[in-house]
Amino acid sequence: MNGKRILLIIGGGIAAFKSCELVRLLRKQGASVRCVVTASGQKFVTPMSLAALSEDKVYTDLFDLKDEAEMGHIQLSRQADLVVVAPATADLMARMAAGIADDLATTLLLATDKPVLCAPAMNVRMWQHPATQRNIATLRGDGITVLEPDEGPMACGEFGPGRLPEPEAIAAAIAVHLSTPTHPLSGKHIIVTAGPTHEPIDPVRVIANRSSGKQGFAIAAALAEAGAKVTLIAGPVSLPTPTGVTRIDVETARQMEAEVTNALPADAAIMVAAVADWRVDEAPAKLKKEAGPPALNWQKNPDILAGLCTAPNRPKLVIGFAAETETAVEHATAKRLRKGCDWIVANDVSIDKMGGEQNRVHLITDAGTESWDRMDKTAIARALAQRIADALA
Ligand SMILES: Cc1cc2nc3c(=O)[nH]c(=O)nc-3n(C[C@H](O)[C@H](O)[C@H](O)COP(=O)(O)O)c2cc1C
């Protein structure tokens, strides 16, 4: 980020305090940061703190005659390599989507000729409201990058998506943004599978596994952020659909296989789902306890990844996932050759149990094995999206 200039717009959200840490991190990585704080933003963070951390004047008022003489608002909007809005409130994004310019922040955002990246933060209901989702779709359609918020407990006591991503994650997204074209995957169609499959035993029981779907959903979100058209084929999970992603829900391996075939052609496919290897012949009525342990008739499930690799309309890039509890790299290396996929991501589930927020992965390609640091699933997803963009370029 050396020498890059960032205009940071801080909206009036409870997470505004995190913008101080973001300024510090960006400056540590060599960028210069100029801050603009909305009137509401100043209720949460003071221009004084931001001025001290950025070592620059902080801008707050559109009608400041002295500034208009020294630095016009049009000039301010263009003297940056990237405009970042963090936290991006529901209100700011609504005004941006509508093209309203009624304060310094929104006027700069309308006047800028530079790329814009928003890091939203708000209450989960505000985030999920159709109006907010509509505004985000509009902003993405206008070429603005909108990061997915984190999920977790909120300051307001509720739980769900809407938390501001951690400053480290925003800084990483900014670094990626500054080093690459804004939407490197635009025009590409990518299929992602995620979650477990449920294989019925009888009308009330299933064979399942512990996959949460979080890594696959994060990958779908990161690919959509990078401009791809994403078809997400999801096993039974209770996760919200990432913005801009087409989601198809399935239960069994056979349904998942059929939907993957339906979704072709695609430029790439990332098979993250933990597909059950086996199913049993389903009993037509509930098996009774009194009848004793049932004799289950096991059948092999289709191998979706291997099947896709030999399909006549095979995507150019097919990526498999391997969740392993021991010798992850050896198992995954063998799996890559056996299945015929281009890359495999070995996921060491002995460190982070399935369902957690972090993963330690190894990326296995023709060129060898890369071991990535243990990090958040969203950070892994963004790094993988970047690698996919490079491979499809
Ligand atoms: C204590 C408090 C916390 C708030 N937190 C948020 C928030 O996290 N996200 C959000 O979109 N709005 C939040 N709001 C509402 C915004 O401050 C309000 O919509 C304001 O008009 C936003 O102004 P701005 O977009 O110009 O910064 C909060 C309001 C209060 C009083």
The ligand as an SDF file (V2000), in Angstrom:
LIG
                    3D

 31 33  0  0  0  0  0  0  0  0999 V2000
  -26.4610    4.5490   19.4320 C   0  0  0  0  0  0  0  0  0  0  0  0
  -26.7230    4.4800   17.9560 C   0  0  0  0  0  0  0  0  0  0  0  0
  -26.0750    3.5400   17.2230 C   0  0  0  0  0  0  0  0  0  0  0  0
  -26.2980    3.4550   15.8260 C   0  0  0  0  0  0  0  0  0  0  0  0
  -25.6330    2.5000   15.1220 N   0  0  0  0  0  0  0  0  0  0  0  0
  -25.8720    2.3940   13.7810 C   0  0  0  0  0  0  0  0  0  0  0  0
  -25.1870    1.4090   13.0230 C   0  0  0  0  0  0  0  0  0  0  0  0
  -24.3840    0.6430   13.5230 O   0  0  0  0  0  0  0  0  0  0  0  0
  -25.4620    1.3280   11.7030 N   0  0  0  0  0  0  0  0  0  0  0  0
  -26.3640    2.1560   11.0870 C   0  0  0  0  0  0  0  0  0  0  0  0
  -26.5850    1.9960    9.8790 O   0  0  0  0  0  0  0  0  0  0  0  0
  -27.0050    3.1190   11.7770 N   0  0  0  0  0  0  0  0  0  0  0  0
  -26.7740    3.2620   13.1170 C   0  0  0  0  0  0  0  0  0  0  0  0
  -27.4430    4.2360   13.8340 N   0  0  0  0  0  0  0  0  0  0  0  0
  -28.3360    5.1340   13.1470 C   0  0  0  0  0  0  0  0  0  0  0  0
  -27.5420    6.2180   12.3990 C   0  0  0  0  0  0  0  0  0  0  0  0
  -26.7280    6.9420   13.3160 O   0  0  0  0  0  0  0  0  0  0  0  0
  -28.4880    7.1490   11.6670 C   0  0  0  0  0  0  0  0  0  0  0  0
  -29.1550    6.4370   10.6340 O   0  0  0  0  0  0  0  0  0  0  0  0
  -27.7690    8.3420   11.0830 C   0  0  0  0  0  0  0  0  0  0  0  0
  -28.6950    9.1320   10.3570 O   0  0  0  0  0  0  0  0  0  0  0  0
  -26.6500    7.9490   10.1460 C   0  0  0  0  0  0  0  0  0  0  0  0
  -26.0500    9.0850    9.6210 O   0  0  0  0  0  0  0  0  0  0  0  0
  -24.8680    9.0250    8.5250 P   0  0  0  0  0  0  0  0  0  0  0  0
  -25.2640    7.9460    7.5760 O   0  0  0  0  0  0  0  0  0  0  0  0
  -24.8610   10.3750    7.9010 O   0  0  0  0  0  0  0  0  0  0  0  0
  -23.6090    8.7610    9.2290 O   0  0  0  0  0  0  0  0  0  0  0  0
  -27.2100    4.3410   15.2000 C   0  0  0  0  0  0  0  0  0  0  0  0
  -27.8400    5.3160   15.9800 C   0  0  0  0  0  0  0  0  0  0  0  0
  -27.6140    5.3700   17.3380 C   0  0  0  0  0  0  0  0  0  0  0  0
  -28.3180    6.4260   18.1270 C   0  0  0  0  0  0  0  0  0  0  0  0
  1  2  1  0
  2  3  1  0
  2 30  2  0
  3  4  2  0
  4  5  1  0
  4 28  1  0
  5  6  2  0
  6  7  1  0
  6 13  1  0
  7  8  2  0
  7  9  1  0
  9 10  1  0
 10 11  2  0
 10 12  1  0
 12 13  2  0
 13 14  1  0
 14 15  1  0
 14 28  1  0
 15 16  1  0
 16 17  1  0
 16 18  1  0
 18 19  1  0
 18 20  1  0
 20 21  1  0
 20 22  1  0
 22 23  1  0
 23 24  1  0
 24 25  2  0
 24 26  1  0
 24 27  1  0
 28 29  2  0
 29 30  1  0
 30 31  1  0
M  END
$$$$
